[in-house]
């Protein structure tokens, strides 16, 4: 359980969806703890149409991008980054397609791939989130955490895609990041839990414009987040702890239960 958080220090959201450009290269199946941080100068190179039954590193990338579409209602489930295009990934793709006005057939062809790439940014972040919004507030960037800075950056990228889903489900409302990654020293200075998911880059405290914390909590219940702090605060804590069992917090934690 994460401890109390500092006052809001969010950065203004991007005003417009940026065009399809750049993202980190396709990840291998073991990428969660080892990937690097370099972005690419062009959109992700989907080399084939993806659909249920296929597998590979491109499926891992797809699963990262549709991870926030894990459920249609409050459900303790998530999209595994296992590279196997199974029923759960198929259902998430269909929800994503429906939300973006595409034919919801579960087939990830050129049209769906184009929309997925439209959520990229040339520096490897996503359309509505900047890396700097998730930097530790002590000025250490992505350094000084419980894992290396390259791993933190990749963890943050995966978190960004889930937050893109929160934003879309909230009607495109801007999201302020009160707290993203925390160095261990900064986390200790504000009284954070010793094994806070913030220290790995897999957590964020957010405020969704025009939405109460309860409303945000309800949206997050559909987005594959396994850590949700109570909605009685002025922010909503979200994290993906169950997808990172090596970080030592492999149990679901929805503090306010299923709402």
C-alpha positions in Angstrom: 0.0 0.0 0.0 1.4 3.4 -0.9 1.6 6.1 1.6 0.5 9.7 1.4 1.5 11.8 -1.6 2.7 15.3 -2.1 0.5 18.1 -3.4 -0.3 18.1 -7.1 2.7 19.0 -9.3 1.2 18.0 -12.7 2.3 19.4 -16.0 -0.2 20.7 -18.6 -1.4 18.0 -21.1 -0.7 18.1 -24.7 -3.4 20.1 -26.5 -3.6 18.0 -29.7 -3.1 14.4 -30.7 0.3 14.3 -32.4 0.7 12.5 -35.7 1.9 9.0 -36.1 5.6 9.1 -35.5 8.1 7.1 -33.6 8.1 4.6 -30.8 10.5 2.1 -29.1 11.3 -0.9 -31.3 9.3 -4.2 -31.0 10.0 -5.9 -27.7 10.9 -9.5 -27.0 8.9 -11.7 -24.7 11.2 -11.0 -21.7 11.3 -7.3 -22.3 9.5 -6.2 -19.1 12.7 -6.0 -17.1 15.4 -5.6 -19.7 14.4 -3.3 -22.5 16.3 -0.1 -23.5 15.0 3.4 -23.8 15.7 4.6 -27.4 12.8 5.8 -29.5 12.6 5.4 -33.3 12.4 8.1 -35.9 9.4 6.5 -37.7 6.2 4.8 -36.7 6.2 1.2 -35.4 6.8 -1.1 -38.3 3.9 -3.6 -38.3 5.1 -6.2 -40.8 1.9 -8.3 -40.9 -1.8 -8.4 -40.1 -2.3 -9.8 -36.5 -5.3 -11.8 -35.3 -6.1 -14.5 -32.8 -3.8 -17.4 -33.0 -0.6 -15.7 -34.0 2.4 -15.0 -31.7 5.6 -13.0 -31.7 7.3 -9.8 -30.5 4.8 -7.7 -32.5 2.0 -9.2 -30.5 3.8 -8.1 -27.3 3.8 -4.6 -28.7 0.1 -4.8 -29.5 -0.6 -6.1 -26.0 1.2 -3.1 -24.5 -0.9 -0.7 -26.7 -4.3 -2.2 -25.9 -3.5 -3.0 -22.3 -5.9 -0.3 -21.1 -8.8 -2.0 -22.9 -8.7 -5.1 -20.7 -12.4 -5.1 -19.7 -15.7 -3.5 -20.5 -16.7 -3.3 -16.8 -15.1 -3.5 -13.4 -12.9 -6.6 -13.5 -9.7 -7.8 -12.0 -8.0 -8.7 -15.2 -5.2 -7.5 -17.4 -3.7 -8.2 -20.8 -0.6 -10.3 -20.4 2.5 -9.3 -22.3 3.2 -12.9 -23.4 3.2 -12.5 -27.2 0.3 -14.9 -27.7 -2.7 -13.4 -29.4 -5.4 -15.2 -27.4 -9.1 -14.5 -26.6 -8.3 -11.8 -24.0 -6.1 -9.9 -26.5 -8.8 -10.3 -29.2 -11.4 -8.8 -26.8 -9.2 -5.9 -25.9 -8.5 -5.2 -29.6 -12.2 -5.2 -30.4 -12.9 -2.7 -27.6 -10.1 -0.5 -28.8 -11.4 -0.7 -32.4 -14.9 0.2 -31.3 -13.7 3.1 -29.2 -11.8 4.6 -32.2 -14.6 4.0 -34.8 -13.0 1.0 -36.5 -14.6 -2.2 -37.5 -14.5 -4.3 -34.3 -13.4 -7.6 -35.8 -10.3 -8.3 -33.8 -8.1 -8.1 -36.9 -5.2 -5.8 -36.6 -4.6 -4.7 -40.2 -3.5 -1.5 -41.7 -6.4 0.7 -40.4 -6.0 -0.5 -36.8 -2.3 -0.3 -37.0 -2.5 3.3 -38.2 -4.6 4.3 -35.3 -2.3 2.5 -32.9 0.6 4.4 -34.4 -1.3 7.6 -34.0 -0.9 7.2 -30.3 2.9 7.3 -30.6 5.3 10.2 -30.3 8.6 10.5 -32.0 10.5 10.3 -28.7 8.9 7.0 -27.8 6.3 8.4 -25.4 2.6 8.6 -26.3 0.4 11.2 -27.9 -0.9 12.8 -24.7 1.9 12.2 -22.2 5.5 13.4 -22.0 8.3 11.6 -20.3 9.0 14.6 -18.1 5.6 14.4 -16.5 6.7 11.1 -14.9 10.1 12.2 -13.7 10.9 12.0 -10.0 10.2 15.4 -8.4 13.7 15.5 -6.9 15.2 16.2 -10.3 16.7 12.7 -10.8 14.6 11.9 -13.9 14.2 8.1 -14.1 17.4 7.4 -12.1 17.8 6.3 -8.5 14.9 3.9 -8.4 14.7 0.2 -7.5 15.4 -0.8 -11.1 17.6 0.8 -13.8 16.6 4.0 -15.6 16.1 2.2 -19.0 13.7 -0.3 -17.3 11.9 2.5 -15.5 11.4 4.3 -18.9 10.0 1.2 -20.5 7.7 0.6 -17.6 6.5 4.2 -17.8 5.9 3.7 -21.6 3.6 0.8 -20.9 1.8 2.8 -18.2 1.3 5.6 -20.6 -0.7 3.4 -23.0 -3.0 2.4 -20.2 -3.4 6.0 -19.3 -4.2 6.8 -23.0 -7.2 4.4 -22.5 -8.3 6.1 -19.3 -8.2 9.4 -21.2 -10.2 8.0 -24.1 -12.8 6.5 -21.8 -13.1 9.8 -20.0 -14.1 11.5 -23.2 -10.7 12.8 -24.0 -10.4 14.7 -20.7 -6.9 15.9 -19.8 -5.0 14.0 -17.2 -2.6 15.6 -14.8 0.2 13.4 -13.4 0.7 14.4 -9.7 3.3 11.7 -9.1 4.9 9.2 -11.5 8.3 7.6 -11.0 10.0 8.3 -7.7 13.6 7.8 -6.8 14.0 5.8 -3.6 15.4 8.8 -1.8 12.5 11.1 -2.9 10.0 8.4 -2.0 11.4 8.1 1.5 11.4 11.9 1.9 7.6 12.1 1.4 6.8 9.0 3.5 6.1 6.6 0.7 5.9 2.9 1.2 9.3 1.3 1.2 8.4 -0.9 -1.8 6.2 1.7 -3.6 5.4 0.8 -7.2 6.3 4.4 -8.0 10.0 3.4 -7.5 9.7 1.0 -10.4 7.9 3.4 -12.8 4.7 1.3 -12.9 2.5 3.7 -10.9 1.0 7.1 -11.2 -1.2 9.4 -9.1 -3.6 11.1 -11.5 -6.3 13.7 -11.7 -8.7 13.5 -14.7 -10.1 16.9 -15.6 -13.9 17.2 -15.0 -14.1 13.8 -13.2 -14.3 13.0 -9.5 -11.8 10.6 -8.0 -14.7 8.0 -7.8 -15.4 8.4 -11.5 -11.7 7.9 -12.2 -11.5 4.8 -10.0 -14.4 3.3 -11.9 -12.7 3.9 -15.3 -9.5 2.5 -14.0 -11.3 -0.7 -12.9 -11.7 -1.5 -16.7 -8.1 -0.7 -17.7 -6.0 -3.6 -16.4 -4.7 -1.8 -13.3 -4.1 -4.2 -10.4 -3.3 -1.5 -7.8 -6.0 1.2 -7.0 -5.8 3.3 -4.0 -9.1 4.4 -2.3 -11.0 7.1 -4.2 -11.3 9.2 -1.1 -8.2 11.3 -2.0 -7.9 14.2 -4.3 -6.0 12.0 -6.7 -6.3 8.4 -8.0 -3.4 6.1 -7.6 -3.1 3.4 -10.3 -0.4 0.8 -10.8 0.2 -2.5 -12.6 1.8 -4.5 -9.8 0.5 -7.9 -10.7 2.2 -7.8 -14.1 5.6 -7.3 -12.4 5.8 -10.2 -9.8 9.5 -9.8 -9.5 8.9 -6.4 -7.9 7.5 -8.2 -4.8 3.8 -7.1 -4.9 2.0 -9.8 -6.8 -1.4 -9.5 -5.2 -4.3 -7.4 -6.4 -4.9 -4.3 -4.3 -8.1 -2.4 -5.0 -8.4 -0.5 -1.7 -12.0 0.5 -2.3 -13.0 -2.9 -3.6 -15.0 -3.4 -6.8 -17.1 -0.4 -7.4 
